[in-house]
Amino acid sequence: MLYAIVKALLSGFIIMAVSEIAKRSPSLGALVVSLPLISILAFIWLWNDTGDKERIASLAESTFWYVLPTLPMFLVLPALLRYGTGFWLALAASCLLTMLLYLATIWIAARFGVSL
């Protein structure tokens, strides 16, 4: 149980730190957010929990494919905000786009024999 609490606290601390950094410098906050910190932590936690190399390899590969459909969100959200769309609507639209792109990615990947 202590292990799970440490994992949750460390992961939460990273999110809090990024938001504090972004308040002071959006560019530096963006740099930190773009680092695959959560993925790296997930690899470490999974290794500590299972020691299963194949499971970690599968997680890393699937993460690569799932990152791709998230990228347009980082262009659509600022475009909508600059166009005058309210924050919550712009965020919802960006998230909806991302969900649709996730579905498309899963469908396209399957057609090429990639199982996600």
C-alpha positions as CSV (number, residue, x, y, z in Angstrom):
1,M,0.0,0.0,0.0
2,L,2.8,2.4,0.8
3,Y,4.3,1.7,-2.6
4,A,1.0,2.8,-4.3
5,I,0.9,6.0,-2.2
6,V,4.5,6.9,-3.1
7,K,3.7,6.3,-6.8
8,A,0.6,8.5,-6.6
9,L,2.4,11.3,-4.7
10,L,5.4,11.4,-7.1
11,S,3.1,11.4,-10.1
12,G,0.9,14.1,-8.6
13,F,4.0,16.2,-7.7
14,I,5.2,16.2,-11.3
15,I,1.8,17.5,-12.5
16,M,1.8,20.2,-9.8
17,A,5.4,21.2,-10.6
18,V,4.6,21.5,-14.3
19,S,1.6,23.7,-13.7
20,E,3.7,26.0,-11.4
21,I,6.5,26.2,-13.9
22,A,4.0,27.0,-16.7
23,K,2.6,29.9,-14.6
24,R,6.1,31.5,-14.6
25,S,7.1,30.5,-18.1
26,P,4.7,28.9,-20.6
27,S,7.6,27.9,-22.9
28,L,9.5,26.1,-20.1
29,G,6.3,24.5,-18.9
30,A,5.7,23.2,-22.4
31,L,9.2,21.8,-22.5
32,V,8.7,19.9,-19.3
33,V,5.2,18.7,-20.3
34,S,6.6,17.4,-23.6
35,L,9.1,15.2,-21.8
36,P,7.8,11.7,-21.5
37,L,8.0,11.8,-17.7
38,I,4.8,9.9,-17.0
39,S,5.7,7.3,-19.6
40,I,9.1,6.8,-18.0
41,L,7.6,6.6,-14.6
42,A,5.1,4.0,-15.9
43,F,8.0,2.0,-17.3
44,I,9.8,2.1,-14.0
45,W,6.7,1.2,-12.0
46,L,5.8,-1.6,-14.3
47,W,9.4,-3.0,-14.2
48,N,9.3,-2.8,-10.4
49,D,5.9,-4.5,-10.3
50,T,6.4,-7.2,-12.9
51,G,10.0,-7.3,-14.2
52,D,8.4,-8.2,-17.5
53,K,10.4,-6.8,-20.5
54,E,7.9,-7.8,-23.1
55,R,5.1,-6.0,-21.2
56,I,7.2,-2.8,-21.0
57,A,8.2,-3.1,-24.7
58,S,4.5,-3.5,-25.6
59,L,3.6,-0.5,-23.4
60,A,6.3,1.7,-25.0
61,E,5.3,0.7,-28.6
62,S,1.6,1.3,-27.9
63,T,2.4,4.7,-26.3
64,F,4.2,5.7,-29.5
65,W,1.1,5.0,-31.6
66,Y,-1.2,6.7,-29.1
67,V,0.9,9.9,-29.0
68,L,0.4,10.5,-32.7
69,P,-3.4,11.2,-32.5
70,T,-2.8,13.6,-29.6
71,L,-0.6,16.0,-31.5
72,P,-3.3,17.8,-33.5
73,M,-4.9,18.8,-30.2
74,F,-1.9,21.0,-29.4
75,L,-2.6,23.0,-32.6
76,V,-6.4,23.0,-32.5
77,L,-6.7,24.2,-28.9
78,P,-4.6,27.3,-29.4
79,A,-6.2,28.1,-32.7
80,L,-9.7,27.9,-31.2
81,L,-8.6,30.0,-28.2
82,R,-7.1,32.7,-30.4
83,Y,-10.2,32.6,-32.6
84,G,-12.3,33.6,-29.5
85,T,-13.7,30.3,-28.5
86,G,-14.2,29.9,-24.8
87,F,-11.7,27.8,-22.9
88,W,-14.0,25.0,-21.9
89,L,-15.6,24.7,-25.3
90,A,-12.1,24.8,-27.0
91,L,-10.8,22.1,-24.6
92,A,-13.9,19.9,-25.2
93,A,-13.6,20.2,-28.9
94,S,-9.9,19.4,-28.8
95,C,-10.5,16.4,-26.6
96,L,-13.3,15.2,-28.9
97,L,-11.0,15.5,-31.9
98,T,-8.4,13.5,-30.0
99,M,-10.9,10.8,-29.2
100,L,-11.9,10.5,-32.8
101,L,-8.3,10.4,-33.9
102,Y,-7.6,7.6,-31.3
103,L,-10.4,5.6,-32.9
104,A,-9.0,6.2,-36.4
105,T,-5.5,5.3,-35.2
106,I,-6.7,2.0,-33.7
107,W,-8.6,1.2,-36.9
108,I,-5.8,2.1,-39.3
109,A,-3.2,0.4,-37.1
110,A,-5.3,-2.8,-37.2
111,R,-5.4,-2.7,-41.0
112,F,-1.5,-2.8,-40.9
113,G,-1.4,-5.6,-38.4
114,V,-0.5,-3.4,-35.4
115,S,-2.6,-4.4,-32.3
116,L,-3.3,-1.6,-29.9
